[in-house]
Structure formats: structure tokens, C-alpha cells
């Protein structure tokens, strides 16, 4: 009797995987056959930054679930320092190292 809910879960996972694959494949096929306007290509350059910001920002301002914007928030301070280092140096390795060191020190 317990196998039925487990089978449904696996069916949902596989089904959503197939749907995701088909959606991505359809865009690859469509875009591969038609020229992409330069304005769209310029806009697509900002997608990784937008996605990364959407993933990181909540972790900085809500580390424990509730919004915590204050000078006592070590995540927000370390993230701000890391953002400044990234902006000034353009070095991913240095940004990660300084951000992690700052978080360790501030915690």
C-alpha cells in the first residue's frame, strides 16, 4: 500500500524532467533556426546576474527566516564586503576568499 505514493512521487519527478527537457529543447530548436535580435542577446547577458542575485539576496537579509537588516547581521556585512571586493577587483577567487573570511570573523 505504501508503494503507491512513492510511485506517484517518482512519476512526478520523471514527468517534470521530461517536460523541462522538452521546453528547453523546443527553445534550442526554435532559436537555432532563427536569428536572435541583438537586443535580446544583450538582455540575456544579465540573466545569470539576476538569477544569482535572487538566490543570494534572501540568504543575506533573512539568514534565520525573518528579515534582519542591521549592522549586527554578519551575513549582510560579509556579503556587502564581498560585493565591494567583486566590484573593485573583478576577481571571483578573491571575492569568495574575502567574503568567507569576513563571515568567519564576524560570526
MIDOSE-1310 file (N, C-alpha, C; in nm, 2 decimals, decimal comma, always signed):
residues 107
xxxx	+0,08/-0,12/+0,00/+0,00/+0,00/+0,00/+0,09/+0,13/+0,00; +0,20/+0,12/+0,06/+0,29/+0,24/+0,07/+0,37/+0,26/-0,06; +0,37/+0,16/-0,15/+0,44/+0,17/-0,28/+0,37/+0,27/-0,37; +0,24/+0,29/-0,36/+0,16/+0,37/-0,45/+0,21/+0,52/-0,44
xxxx	+0,21/+0,58/-0,32/+0,25/+0,72/-0,31/+0,40/+0,74/-0,35; +0,48/+0,64/-0,33/+0,62/+0,65/-0,37/+0,63/+0,65/-0,52; +0,55/+0,56/-0,59/+0,55/+0,55/-0,73/+0,50/+0,69/-0,79; +0,40/+0,75/-0,73/+0,35/+0,88/-0,77/+0,46/+0,98/-0,77
xxxx	+0,53/+0,98/-0,66/+0,64/+1,08/-0,65/+0,74/+1,06/-0,76; +0,78/+0,94/-0,79/+0,88/+0,91/-0,89/+0,82/+0,95/-1,03; +0,69/+0,92/-1,05/+0,63/+0,95/-1,18/+0,62/+1,11/-1,19; +0,60/+1,18/-1,09/+0,60/+1,33/-1,10/+0,74/+1,38/-1,13
xxxx	+0,84/+1,32/-1,06/+0,98/+1,37/-1,09/+1,02/+1,34/-1,23; +0,99/+1,22/-1,28/+1,03/+1,19/-1,42/+0,95/+1,27/-1,52; +0,82/+1,29/-1,49/+0,73/+1,37/-1,58/+0,78/+1,51/-1,58; +0,81/+1,57/-1,47/+0,86/+1,71/-1,47/+0,99/+1,72/-1,54
xxxx	+1,08/+1,62/-1,53/+1,21/+1,62/-1,60/+1,18/+1,62/-1,75; +1,09/+1,54/-1,80/+1,06/+1,53/-1,94/+1,01/+1,66/-1,99; +0,91/+1,72/-1,91/+0,86/+1,85/-1,95/+0,96/+1,96/-1,96; +1,05/+1,96/-1,86/+1,16/+2,06/-1,86/+1,25/+2,04/-1,98
xxxx	+1,29/+1,91/-2,01/+1,37/+1,88/-2,12/+1,31/+1,92/-2,25; +1,18/+1,90/-2,27/+1,11/+1,93/-2,39/+1,10/+2,08/-2,41; +1,08/+2,15/-2,30/+1,07/+2,30/-2,31/+1,20/+2,36/-2,35; +1,31/+2,31/-2,29/+1,44/+2,36/-2,33/+1,48/+2,32/-2,47
xxxx	+1,45/+2,20/-2,51/+1,48/+2,16/-2,64/+1,40/+2,24/-2,75; +1,28/+2,27/-2,72/+1,20/+2,35/-2,81/+1,26/+2,48/-2,83; +1,31/+2,55/-2,73/+1,37/+2,68/-2,74/+1,50/+2,67/-2,82; +1,58/+2,56/-2,80/+1,71/+2,54/-2,87/+1,68/+2,52/-3,02
xxxx	+1,58/+2,45/-3,05/+1,54/+2,42/-3,19/+1,49/+2,55/-3,25; +1,40/+2,62/-3,19/+1,35/+2,75/-3,24/+1,46/+2,85/-3,26; +1,54/+2,87/-3,16/+1,64/+2,98/-3,16/+1,75/+2,94/-3,26; +1,78/+2,81/-3,27/+1,88/+2,76/-3,36/+1,85/+2,79/-3,51
xxxx	+1,72/+2,80/-3,54/+1,68/+2,82/-3,68/+1,65/+2,96/-3,72; +1,64/+3,05/-3,62/+1,61/+3,19/-3,65/+1,72/+3,28/-3,59; +1,75/+3,39/-3,65/+1,85/+3,48/-3,59/+1,79/+3,55/-3,47; +1,87/+3,56/-3,36/+1,82/+3,63/-3,24/+1,86/+3,78/-3,25
xxxx	+1,77/+3,87/-3,23/+1,80/+4,01/-3,24/+1,90/+4,05/-3,13; +1,99/+4,14/-3,17/+2,10/+4,19/-3,08/+2,05/+4,23/-2,94; +1,93/+4,30/-2,94/+1,88/+4,35/-2,81/+1,84/+4,23/-2,72; +1,80/+4,12/-2,77/+1,77/+4,00/-2,69/+1,90/+3,94/-2,64
xxxx	+2,00/+3,94/-2,72/+2,13/+3,88/-2,68/+2,19/+3,97/-2,57; +2,17/+4,10/-2,58/+2,22/+4,19/-2,47/+2,15/+4,17/-2,35; +2,02/+4,15/-2,36/+1,93/+4,13/-2,24/+1,97/+3,99/-2,17; +2,00/+3,89/-2,25/+2,03/+3,76/-2,19/+2,16/+3,76/-2,12
xxxx	+2,25/+3,86/-2,14/+2,37/+3,87/-2,07/+2,35/+3,89/-1,92; +2,23/+3,95/-1,88/+2,21/+3,98/-1,75/+2,13/+3,87/-1,67; +2,09/+3,77/-1,74/+2,02/+3,66/-1,67/+2,10/+3,59/-1,56; +2,22/+3,56/-1,58/+2,30/+3,49/-1,47/+2,31/+3,58/-1,35
xxxx	+2,33/+3,71/-1,37/+2,35/+3,80/-1,26/+2,22/+3,81/-1,18; +2,11/+3,82/-1,26/+1,98/+3,83/-1,19/+1,94/+3,70/-1,11; +1,97/+3,59/-1,17/+1,94/+3,46/-1,10/+2,03/+3,45/-0,98; +2,16/+3,48/-0,99/+2,25/+3,47/-0,88/+2,20/+3,57/-0,77
xxxx	+2,16/+3,69/-0,80/+2,12/+3,78/-0,70/+1,99/+3,73/-0,63; +1,90/+3,68/-0,71/+1,78/+3,62/-0,65/+1,80/+3,51/-0,55; +1,91/+3,43/-0,58/+1,95/+3,32/-0,49/+2,02/+3,37/-0,36; +2,11/+3,47/-0,38/+2,19/+3,51/-0,27/+2,12/+3,62/-0,18
xxxx	+2,05/+3,71/-0,23/+1,99/+3,82/-0,15/+1,91/+3,77/-0,03; +1,82/+3,67/-0,05/+1,74/+3,62/+0,07/+1,83/+3,56/+0,18; +1,94/+3,50/+0,14/+2,03/+3,44/+0,24/+2,10/+3,55/+0,32; +2,12/+3,66/+0,26/+2,19/+3,77/+0,33/+2,10/+3,85/+0,42
xxxx	+1,98/+3,87/+0,38/+1,89/+3,96/+0,46/+1,79/+3,87/+0,55; +1,78/+3,74/+0,52/+1,69/+3,66/+0,60/+1,77/+3,53/+0,64; +1,88/+3,54/+0,71/+1,96/+3,42/+0,74/+1,89/+3,32/+0,83; +1,80/+3,37/+0,92/+1,72/+3,28/+1,01/+1,58/+3,28/+0,98
xxxx	+1,53/+3,33/+0,87/+1,39/+3,33/+0,83/+1,32/+3,46/+0,84; +1,35/+3,54/+0,94/+1,29/+3,67/+0,95/+1,39/+3,78/+0,89; +1,33/+3,88/+0,83/+1,42/+3,99/+0,77/+1,50/+4,05/+0,88; +1,64/+4,06/+0,86/+1,73/+4,11/+0,96/+1,83/+4,20/+0,89
xxxx	+1,79/+4,33/+0,88/+1,88/+4,43/+0,81/+1,93/+4,52/+0,92; +2,05/+4,49/+0,97/+2,11/+4,57/+1,07/+2,26/+4,55/+1,07; +2,33/+4,64/+1,14/+2,48/+4,62/+1,14/+2,52/+4,50/+1,22; +2,44/+4,43/+1,29/+2,47/+4,31/+1,36/+2,46/+4,18/+1,28
xxxx	+2,40/+4,20/+1,16/+2,38/+4,08/+1,07/+2,52/+4,05/+1,00; +2,59/+3,94/+1,04/+2,72/+3,91/+0,98/+2,71/+3,87/+0,84; +2,60/+3,81/+0,80/+2,58/+3,76/+0,66/+2,57/+3,88/+0,57; +2,50/+3,98/+0,61/+2,48/+4,10/+0,53/+2,61/+4,18/+0,52
xxxx	+2,68/+4,19/+0,63/+2,81/+4,26/+0,63/+2,91/+4,19/+0,54; +2,92/+4,06/+0,56/+3,02/+3,99/+0,47/+2,98/+3,99/+0,33; +2,85/+3,98/+0,30/+2,80/+3,99/+0,16/+2,83/+4,13/+0,10; +2,81/+4,23/+0,18/+2,84/+4,37/+0,13/+2,99/+4,39/+0,10
xxxx	+3,07/+4,34/+0,19/+3,22/+4,34/+0,17/+3,26/+4,27/+0,05; +3,20/+4,15/+0,03/+3,23/+4,07/-0,09/+3,19/+4,14/-0,22; +3,07/+4,20/-0,21/+3,02/+4,27/-0,33/+3,12/+4,39/-0,36; +3,17/+4,46/-0,26/+3,26/+4,57/-0,29/+3,39/+4,51/-0,35
xxxx	+3,44/+4,40/-0,29/+3,56/+4,34/-0,35/+3,54/+4,30/-0,49; +3,43/+4,24/-0,52/+3,40/+4,20/-0,66/+3,39/+4,31/-0,75; +3,33/+4,42/-0,71/+3,32/+4,54/-0,79/+3,45/+4,60/-0,82; +3,54/+4,61/-0,72/+3,67/+4,68/-0,73/+3,77/+4,59/-0,81
xxxx	+3,78/+4,46/-0,77/+3,88/+4,37/-0,82/+3,84/+4,29/-0,94; +3,72/+4,26/-0,96/+3,67/+4,17/-1,07/+3,73/+4,03/-1,05; +3,77/+3,99/-0,93/+3,83/+3,86/-0,91/+3,73/+3,77/-0,83; +3,69/+3,67/-0,89/+3,59/+3,58/-0,82/+3,66/+3,51/-0,71
xxxx	+3,78/+3,46/-0,72/+3,85/+3,39/-0,62/+3,88/+3,48/-0,50; +3,92/+3,60/-0,52/+3,95/+3,70/-0,41/+3,81/+3,73/-0,34; +3,71/+3,75/-0,42/+3,58/+3,78/-0,36/+3,53/+3,67/-0,27; +3,54/+3,55/-0,31/+3,50/+3,44/-0,23/+3,58/+3,43/-0,11
xxxx	+3,71/+3,44/-0,12/+3,80/+3,43/-0,01/+3,78/+3,54/+0,10; +3,76/+3,66/+0,05/+3,74/+3,77/+0,15/+3,60/+3,76/+0,21; +3,50/+3,72/+0,13/+3,37/+3,71/+0,18/+3,36/+3,60/+0,29; +3,42/+3,49/+0,26/+3,42/+3,38/+0,36/+3,50/+3,41/+0,48
xxxx	+3,62/+3,48/+0,47/+3,70/+3,52/+0,58/+3,62/+3,62/+0,67; +3,55/+3,71/+0,60/+3,48/+3,81/+0,68/+3,36/+3,75/+0,75; +3,29/+3,65/+0,69/+3,19/+3,58/+0,76/+3,24/+3,51/+0,88; +3,35/+3,44/+0,86/+3,41/+3,36/+0,98/+3,45/+3,45/+1,09
xxx	+3,51/+3,57/+1,06/+3,55/+3,66/+1,16/+3,43/+3,73/+1,23; +3,33/+3,77/+1,15/+3,21/+3,83/+1,21/+3,12/+3,74/+1,29; +3,12/+3,61/+1,26/+3,03/+3,52/+1,33/+3,10/+3,49/+1,46
